[in-house]
Amino acid sequence: MRTQNLPARFVEEHDVLEIASFKAYIEQVKNGRGDDIETLLQSCETYLNTLDPTSSAIIVMDSILPCWDWLVDSNCTSAEIVQFSQSLVSKLETFNPALILVEGDLSIALGRAIQDRGMEWALNKGEQRGGAREVDAYLAYLERLREGMVPNLPHWPFKIVRVNTIDNPIEQALGMVTNGLKIKD
């Protein structure tokens, strides 16, 4: 198998707070309107317009697109999230994205994340996403997110790469997915 070196950029979820294209949506979230699908869709479109679809660079967007976690977190219904996804698909077609879906036992995955990032990280996530400064609050949020994604998967027309983290740590599992493709900064 031949390997290639492709330029890559990792956009972390919290980077959205600094990306001008998402400013209007972030304001809606701060005002308790994270369910404002129209503003989120416009923010996504504005952001995508800043990207070059002909570039060979790989952009890894840490749970930013397709935004399902934000919509689940805002208590949008499955029908609303499916509708949002269908609108977003037409804007993503020129990019031919792949969705990396991390599967596996959530408690095992969270345990590994806590080992890597520390208990303070987990408690902060529990407070931010689950409403309580507890690991179980964050785990409940992750379970709710997983349940919220299920109705969208049949409507997602692009490649879905399923990564199981039960047998392998996330880094090793993703390495198997890339199958020899080396990504550099």
N, C-alpha and C positions, 0 to 999 in steps of 0.2 A: 504494500500500500504506500502510495506517495504522500508525503506530508507537505503542507503549505503553511507559510507564515502570512497571516492576514492581520492588518491593523485592527484593533478592537478598542471600543470605549465602553466602560461600565457606568451606567447611569443608575445610581442607587435611589431607592424609593424616597428618601428624605431630600434628595437633590431637587425634587419637584418644587420644594419651597423656594428655591433660587431660580428656577427656570421661568423666564418672563411669560412664556406662552400659557403657563398654568396659573398665573396670578389671579385671574378672575375666579377660577374654580376654588383656589385656596381661600379666597375671601368668602366665598359661599360656605365652605366647610367651617371656617371660623365663626360664621353667623348661624351655624346649625342647619345649613341647607346643603349638606353633602349629597342629597338626593336630586340636586339640580342637574339632571341628565343633559339638558341642552347646553348648559355652560361647560360641562365636562367634555361633551362632544366637540364643541367649538375650540376648547383648549387643546384637545388632542389634534384636531385638524391644523390649528395654528402651529403646534409643535412639529407635526409631520412635514409641514411646508418649509421648515428650517432644515430638513434633512435632504441629502442627495441620494435618491433611490438608485442611481447608477454607480455609486461608490462601492468599492470592494470591501470597505470597512464593515466590520460586524459591530452592531450596537446591541449591547445586552441591557435590557431595561428591567431592572429588578422590580417586578410586580407593578410596573407603571401601566403598561398596555398589556392586556385589554381592560384594565381598571376594575376588574370584577371585585377585588377585595375592597376597594373604596366604596363601591355600590352596596355590597353586602354589609359593610360596616355602617352604612347610612340607612340600613333597613329597607332598601328597595326590594320590591317583589321580584320573583323569578321572571315574570313576564316583562317587567321594566328592564331588567338586566339583559334579557334576550333581545329586546327591542334596541337597546343601546348597542349591543354587540353587532346586530345586523346593520346598524347605521355606520358603525366603525369599520366594518369589513370593507366597504367600498373605498374607504380612505387608506386602507392598508394594502390593497391589492398590488400596487406597484412595488411594494417592498417585499412581498412574498415571505412573510414572517414565519417563524417557527415558535410554537408555544412549548416551553419546557414545563411539564407538569410533574412536580415532585410528589411521589406517592410513598406509602409506607405507613408504619405505625407512628402516629403523631407524637405519642408520649416518648417513644424511642428517639425520634428526630429532635424533639424539644430537649430531651436529656443531653443529646450530643451538642446541641446549640448552647446549652447552659455551660457545658464543659469548655467549649470554645470561647464563649463571650462573657460568662460569669452570671451569677445569680442576680446581680443588680440589673443587668440587661433584661432578664426575664421578668423581674418585678416591674420594671418600667414599661415593658410591653404589655403586661397584664393590666396596668393602670391605663395606658393609652388605648388599648384595643378592647379590653374586657371590662373596664370600669372599676376594677379593684386591683390593688397592689398585691396580687397573688399569682403564682405560677398557674394554678388551676383556672384562673380567669383568662389567661392568655391561651391556655389549651382549649378552653371552651370556645374562644373566638376562632381559633384555627379549625376546630370541628365545624363551626357554623360557616366559615368560609368555604371549606371543602364541600359541604352540603349545598351551598349557594352556587358553586361552580358547576355542579353536575348537570343542571338543565341547559347550560350553555354549550357544553362540549359537543353535542350532536349538531349544533348550528355553526360551529367554528370550522370554516372551510380550509384552513391552512394546516400545515403539518403540526401534529402534536407529538412531542417526544416525551415518553413516559419514563421517569427515572424513579427506581425503587431504592429507597435508602435504608431498608431493613437489613439487607445483607452487606451493603457497602456504604461507607461514609459518602456524603454528598460530593466531595471532590473526586473520589474514585468513580462514583457512578456517572458524573458528568464527563469525566475523562473517557469512559467507555462509550458514551453517547457520541462524543466528537470523533471517535474512531481514528485517532492519530492526527487530527487537525490541531496544529499548534497555534495558539492565539497569543499575540504579544501586544503590549501597550504601545 
